[in-house]
Amino acid sequence: MTDNLLSAMGLDRPETGDDAVVPFTLEKLDTRGRVVRLGAALDAILSRHDYPVPVARLLGEAVVLSALIGSSLKFEGRFILQTQTDGPVNLIVVDFDTPDGIRGYARFDRDLLLKAAEAGKTGAADLLGKGHLAMTIDQGPHTERYQGIVALDGDDFERVAHSYFLQSEQIPTQVRIAVAQMSTKGDHRPRWRAGGLLIQHLPQGGIAPMADLPGNGDFDDATMVDPDFKEADGWNEARAMLGTVEDIELADPEISPERLLFRLYHETGVRVFPSMPLEERCTCSVERIEDMLTNSFSDEERQDMAVDGEIEVVCEFCSTAYRFNPHQFHAKH
């Protein structure tokens, strides 16, 4: 390829490494998309709690999906992905704080997880079970939250994302996600890595930012899907090419997002835009937890929380422990 062609495709810049999002367009195929590659940020989220491998992998998939969606937001705020189900992994919460912070945790039932493992049922759909997935956009104080809800009934995150966008925004969407543990020479343990690729059929009128999620968010109603939508040839081709990508290609540190996109779409043309960094970042703080204890609990409740004269609050996301004297709150009133 000539330098001019590489430049036109946005592929003349240094290749992107880990913990980043790379937006792109396939203009000839009327498609846009993003690639997410996570390394140290994901490993910190998953290793901190020492999750069993199936749980860590499932939470990793949720983190990737949240990064793919949350990184599209064009304003200061938070994208929240949350599942509540009856499966072995009964709760997942992932927060994406624009423009680049992500955190997540999972809650699971050890007995149910053991039974699932013994039965060989440790896929995403098996671990999630039945329930719902909520995607919420929070633009901060004095603004209305927007939330979309999708039923979970034997689905994994890839299929849920496809259904969600078609029902909520009527945008045909395809997602591929891969999470893996990989070892490198001299490392004392395998490290968690992940990659994800999302493509969407462009709306009429060309490229547009992803719309905010609509409010009053129950999108299980099939009547919200446009019955006249017919998949264009370009979208079919883009989707078919995405179907050829292998899990190892999504997570392999030796295959940059730009290189992966070139492998998939060089024949039809791909335009890659500058990458956006991501980092594992928790939003907990002494001030926030102190406000919560002050405003949400009575003096009597705070006294009941105290052990050896001290209230300890541990952040579910980052495991940081905060300690307070129960009498310090009483003094503020």
C-alpha positions in Angstrom: 0.0 0.0 0.0 1.2 3.5 -0.8 1.8 6.1 2.0 -1.0 8.2 0.6 -3.5 5.4 0.8 -2.3 4.5 4.3 -2.7 8.2 5.3 -6.2 8.4 3.8 -7.3 5.3 5.8 -5.9 6.8 9.0 -3.4 3.9 9.2 -0.2 5.9 9.0 -0.1 6.7 12.8 1.6 4.5 15.4 -0.4 1.4 16.1 -2.5 1.5 19.3 -1.6 -0.7 22.2 -3.7 -1.9 25.2 -6.4 0.0 27.2 -7.8 2.0 24.3 -10.7 2.5 22.0 -10.3 3.0 18.3 -13.2 4.4 16.3 -13.5 3.6 12.5 -15.8 3.8 9.6 -16.4 1.5 6.6 -17.7 4.2 4.3 -18.3 1.9 1.3 -20.3 -0.4 3.5 -22.3 2.3 5.2 -21.0 1.1 8.6 -19.2 2.6 11.6 -17.6 1.0 14.6 -15.2 0.8 17.5 -12.5 -1.6 18.6 -11.7 -1.9 22.3 -8.4 -3.5 23.5 -8.0 -4.0 27.3 -4.9 -5.3 29.1 -3.7 -4.0 32.5 -6.9 -2.1 33.2 -9.0 -5.3 32.8 -6.4 -7.4 34.7 -6.7 -5.0 37.7 -10.5 -5.2 37.7 -10.6 -9.0 37.6 -7.5 -10.0 39.6 -8.3 -7.7 42.6 -11.2 -9.9 43.7 -9.7 -13.3 42.7 -12.9 -14.3 40.9 -13.3 -17.9 39.8 -12.3 -18.1 36.1 -15.8 -18.4 34.7 -17.0 -15.3 36.7 -13.9 -13.3 35.7 -14.4 -14.1 32.1 -18.1 -13.1 32.2 -17.4 -9.8 34.0 -14.6 -9.1 31.5 -17.2 -9.4 28.7 -19.4 -6.9 30.5 -16.5 -4.5 30.9 -15.7 -4.8 27.1 -19.3 -4.1 26.1 -19.5 -1.2 28.5 -16.3 0.3 27.0 -17.6 -0.2 23.5 -20.9 1.7 24.3 -19.7 4.2 26.9 -16.8 5.5 24.8 -19.3 6.8 22.3 -20.8 9.3 24.7 -20.0 12.9 23.7 -20.7 14.6 27.1 -19.5 14.4 30.7 -21.4 11.6 32.5 -21.6 7.9 33.3 -22.7 4.8 31.4 -23.8 2.0 33.7 -24.4 -1.6 32.7 -26.1 -3.7 35.3 -27.5 -7.3 35.2 -29.8 -8.8 37.8 -30.6 -12.5 37.3 -31.3 -15.8 38.9 -28.1 -17.5 37.6 -24.9 -18.3 39.4 -23.6 -14.8 38.6 -26.6 -12.9 39.9 -25.3 -9.3 39.7 -22.9 -7.5 37.5 -22.2 -3.7 37.6 -19.9 -1.9 35.3 -19.5 1.9 35.3 -17.9 3.8 32.4 -17.1 7.4 33.5 -16.5 9.6 30.5 -14.2 10.0 28.8 -11.9 7.2 29.9 -12.6 5.6 33.3 -14.0 2.1 33.9 -14.7 -0.1 36.9 -16.7 -3.2 37.5 -17.6 -6.0 39.9 -19.6 -9.2 40.0 -21.6 -11.0 42.7 -22.0 -14.8 42.5 -23.4 -17.8 44.4 -20.5 -20.2 45.0 -22.8 -23.2 45.4 -24.7 -22.5 42.2 -21.4 -21.9 40.4 -20.0 -25.2 41.6 -23.1 -27.0 40.3 -22.8 -25.2 37.0 -19.2 -26.2 36.7 -19.9 -29.8 37.5 -22.5 -29.8 34.8 -20.2 -28.2 32.3 -22.5 -25.1 32.0 -20.1 -22.2 32.4 -21.0 -20.2 29.3 -22.2 -16.6 29.6 -25.9 -17.6 29.1 -25.6 -20.4 31.7 -24.0 -18.1 34.3 -26.4 -15.2 33.8 -29.6 -17.2 33.8 -32.9 -15.3 33.5 -33.4 -11.7 34.5 -32.7 -8.4 32.9 -29.9 -6.1 31.8 -30.2 -2.4 32.3 -28.1 0.2 30.4 -28.3 3.7 32.0 -26.9 7.1 31.1 -26.4 9.5 33.9 -25.4 13.0 33.0 -25.0 14.1 36.6 -27.0 16.1 39.1 -30.1 18.0 38.0 -30.5 15.9 34.9 -32.8 13.0 34.1 -31.4 9.5 33.8 -32.1 7.6 30.6 -32.4 3.8 30.9 -33.0 0.9 28.5 -33.8 -2.6 29.8 -33.4 -5.9 27.9 -34.7 -9.2 29.1 -32.0 -11.9 29.7 -33.2 -15.4 28.9 -30.4 -17.6 27.7 -28.5 -14.9 25.9 -24.8 -13.8 26.1 -23.6 -10.2 25.9 -23.0 -10.3 22.1 -26.6 -11.3 21.4 -28.0 -8.9 24.0 -26.2 -5.9 22.4 -27.6 -6.8 19.0 -31.1 -7.0 20.3 -30.8 -3.9 22.5 -29.7 -1.5 19.7 -32.2 -2.9 17.2 -35.1 -2.5 19.7 -34.0 0.7 21.5 -32.4 2.8 18.7 -33.4 0.8 15.6 -29.7 0.6 14.6 -28.6 -2.8 13.3 -25.5 -3.6 15.4 -23.1 -6.6 15.6 -20.7 -7.2 18.5 -17.8 -9.6 19.0 -16.1 -10.0 22.4 -13.3 -12.2 23.6 -11.7 -12.5 27.1 -8.7 -14.6 27.8 -5.8 -15.2 30.2 -2.4 -15.1 28.6 1.0 -15.8 30.0 4.3 -14.1 29.1 7.8 -15.2 29.8 8.9 -14.3 33.3 5.4 -13.5 34.5 4.4 -15.2 37.7 0.8 -15.6 36.7 -1.4 -15.3 33.6 -2.8 -11.9 32.9 -6.4 -11.1 31.8 -6.8 -9.5 28.4 -9.8 -8.8 26.2 -10.9 -7.3 23.0 -14.1 -6.2 21.4 -15.4 -5.0 18.1 -18.7 -3.3 17.5 -20.1 -2.3 14.0 -23.3 -0.4 13.3 -25.2 0.2 10.1 -25.1 4.0 9.4 -28.3 6.0 9.6 -29.4 7.9 6.6 -27.5 11.1 6.3 -24.1 9.7 7.1 -22.0 9.5 10.2 -23.7 10.7 13.4 -22.8 10.3 17.1 -24.6 7.5 18.9 -27.9 8.8 20.2 -28.6 8.9 24.0 -30.6 6.0 25.2 -34.3 6.8 25.2 -36.0 7.2 28.6 -38.7 5.0 30.2 -36.5 2.2 29.0 -38.5 -1.0 28.6 -37.6 -1.9 25.0 -38.8 -5.5 25.0 -41.8 -4.4 23.0 -41.2 -5.8 19.5 -43.4 -3.1 18.0 -40.6 -0.7 18.5 -38.6 -2.4 15.7 -39.0 -0.9 12.3 -40.9 -3.6 10.3 -39.7 -2.1 7.0 -36.0 -2.3 7.7 -34.1 -4.4 5.1 -30.5 -5.1 5.6 -28.4 -3.4 2.9 -25.8 -5.3 0.9 -23.0 -3.2 2.5 -24.1 -4.0 6.0 -24.4 -7.7 5.2 -20.8 -7.7 3.9 -19.5 -5.8 6.9 -21.3 -8.3 9.2 -20.0 -11.3 7.3 -16.4 -10.1 7.6 -16.8 -9.5 11.3 -18.0 -13.1 11.6 -14.6 -14.3 10.4 -12.7 -12.8 13.3 -11.3 -15.3 15.8 -11.2 -14.8 19.6 -7.4 -14.8 19.6 -7.3 -12.0 17.1 -9.4 -9.8 19.4 -7.3 -10.4 22.5 -3.8 -10.9 21.1 -1.4 -8.1 22.1 0.6 -8.7 18.9 -2.4 -7.7 16.8 -3.1 -4.0 17.2 -6.7 -2.7 16.6 -5.5 -1.1 13.4 -3.9 -4.3 12.1 -7.0 -6.2 12.9 -9.2 -3.8 11.0 -6.9 -3.9 8.1 -7.1 -7.7 8.1 -10.9 -7.6 8.1 -11.7 -4.7 5.8 -8.7 -3.7 3.6 -10.5 -4.9 0.5 -13.5 -2.6 1.0 -11.6 0.2 2.8 -11.5 1.2 6.4 -10.9 4.7 7.8 -9.4 4.6 11.3 -9.6 7.6 13.7 -7.3 8.5 16.6 -7.5 6.2 19.6 -8.9 7.1 23.0 -7.2 5.9 26.1 -9.0 3.9 28.9 -8.0 3.3 32.5 -9.3 1.4 35.4 -10.5 4.0 37.8 -12.8 3.9 40.8 -14.9 6.9 41.8 -15.1 6.0 45.5 -13.7 8.5 48.1 -13.8 9.3 51.8 -16.1 12.3 51.0 -18.6 10.2 49.1 -18.8 7.4 51.7 -19.0 9.9 54.5 -21.9 11.7 52.8 -23.6 8.3 52.3 -23.3 7.3 56.0 -24.4 10.8 57.1 -27.5 11.1 54.9 -28.7 7.5 54.6 -28.4 6.2 58.1 -29.5 7.2 61.6 -27.3 7.5 64.6 -28.6 4.2 65.9 -27.9 2.4 62.6 -24.4 3.8 62.5 -23.8 2.6 66.1 -25.0 -0.9 65.0 -22.5 -0.9 62.1 -19.5 -0.2 64.4 -17.2 -3.1 65.3 -14.7 -2.3 68.0 -15.7 1.3 67.9 -15.2 1.7 64.2 -17.3 1.6 61.0 -15.6 -0.1 58.1 -16.9 0.4 54.6 -15.2 -1.6 51.8 -15.7 -0.5 48.2 -17.2 -3.4 46.2 -15.3 -2.2 43.0 -11.8 -1.5 44.1 -11.7 -3.2 47.6 -10.4 0.0 49.3 -11.4 0.0 53.0 -12.6 3.2 54.6 -12.9 3.5 58.4 -14.9 6.0 60.4 -15.7 6.8 64.0 -19.5 6.5 64.5 -19.5 9.6 66.7 -18.1 11.9 64.1 -21.4 11.9 62.2 -23.4 12.7 65.4 -21.2 15.7 65.9 -22.2 17.2 62.5 -25.9 17.4 63.4 
